[in-house]
């Protein structure tokens, strides 16, 4: 295949983004954070969404942004894995975003609407359990979709990461569909960034063999990855870790540009002015396993955050949900999000927010009315938006 050159990136990335979002309603929901907040603000349900405590939230809390994460010492936990949109804001927005994502996945699995109603009920229950005890609270049975991805994570090693991401076990990044060539200035900037004390210290901190090592750039490429982030700077860097005895290992480094978040911040929220520092601060609050492995940097006058990729870092992928699994997944994943929120609150704050969450339950659906109405309203808007997107994409193609 012909490998895109740097000057061609913009047009190709935009076309890839449009194609990705046309593949399914779920992909459209994942890649359209702007519409999510616009349509939520325009909906009648918006007036009923409670104003929660001003804490760090994911801001883009869909199903694909949760999964197993390695803390660097081999311990794995299911946590939020993408904090690009994170702000100090209203935690209710994370619940609505997760509910919409789960409802869309349920529709994609041809599950009846009553299953979605039960999922929203279980989301409220799982989240409330996390508010009661974020350290050791009962999340309920682990769903098969989570258990399977956790087992995969536990069995993965560097060779699996190299084969999956690089399509090779040799110390090179193969150029092609995912990895594109760099300009000389980009390669030079990446080499300088890897040598910076804060970045090399982060990489070496995850190496339990020998801390007396140096970090050098072995290979690098522009990385065409993600959906909503397509068009931003993103690089894959293969770093060599070499000590005085000549032994060398490798680490795969992800460098991603951070920009102004779309998610609405709480009025008066005090967050780092640098966007990459904002992402790192959010990760340390919401996903400690991930935050401990990240650092902010500047590259080519842009703000980027850097992390070493771990073979154990995976996202939850759902091909098909059964009704029972969908309900269990909703409870469990809301518990995960609830833990991320709850660890930022004291006992009184958790109790007060849990009371607000549980107060708006009425009728036969044992779930907060504002959450149910928000998910229903947004599901309708996104379905219509998806069909129009597909039509526009087909006409443009």
Secondary structure, 3 states (H helix, E strand, C coil): CCCCCHHHHHHHHHHHHHHHHHCCHHHHHHCCHHHHHHHHHHCHHHHHCCCCCEEEECCCCCHHHEEEEECCCCCEEEEECCCCCCEEEEHHHHHHHHHHHHHHHHHHCCCCHHHHHHHHHHHHHHHHHHHHCCCCCCCCCCCHHHHHHHHHHHCCCHHHHHHHHHCCCCCCCCCCCCEECCCHHHHHHHHHHHHCHHHHHHHHHCCCCCCCEEEEEEEEEEECCCCCCCCCCEEEEEEEEEECCCCEEEEEEEEEECCCCCCCCCCCCCCCCCHHHHHHHHHHHHCHHHHCCEEEEEECCEEEEEEECCCCCCCCCCCCCCHHHHHHHHHHHHHHHHHHHHCCCCHHHHHHHHHHHHHCEECCEEEEHHHHHHHHHHHHHHHHHHHHHHHHHHHHC
